[in-house]
Amino acid sequence: MCNIQSDISVDVDDVSNNVPSHAERLKYLTKLGIKIGTDVCTAQELEQLTALLYSFRDIFAVDYKDVPLSNITPHTIPLLNDKTFQVQSSSRAGT
């Protein structure tokens, strides 16, 4: 079942004139590599889904080069020494 539940509301009936038709949106999304199965959604659900995805098309990355660099410092765990150890498999039984 293709049940779209979201806090974001996209009403297909209220789509402005500058938004392409459902067929054009589907063609555009397919060109981006987004595959949408048409066998599990009703026509209305499919149209709502393409309207939602098309309205947020600017946040999809087609290539890793499209993703901006981050200035977040990677997480590190400072060690007290360089000594390594192994955990015995019997002590991992609870995981």
C-alpha positions, 0 to 999 in steps of 0.5 A: 500500500502506498500510503503517504503520511507526512506533516508536509501537505501537497494538494494536487488540486492547488498546484500553481500554473508553473508546476509541470503536469504529473507526466512531466514531473514523473519524467523529470524525477525518473531522469534524476534516477528516482524510480517510483513503482506505479503498481502499489499506489492509486493514481491520486497517491502517485500524483501526490507523491510526484508533486511532493518529490518535485517540490523538493527536487532541489534537495536531491543529490544525483552525484556525491559531488552535489553534496556540499562539504561539511565543516563538522569535526569528525567524532574521536575517542581519545585513548589512554594508550596505544594498547589493543585488546580483543573482546571474547565472544562469550562476553558479547552474548548479550548483543 
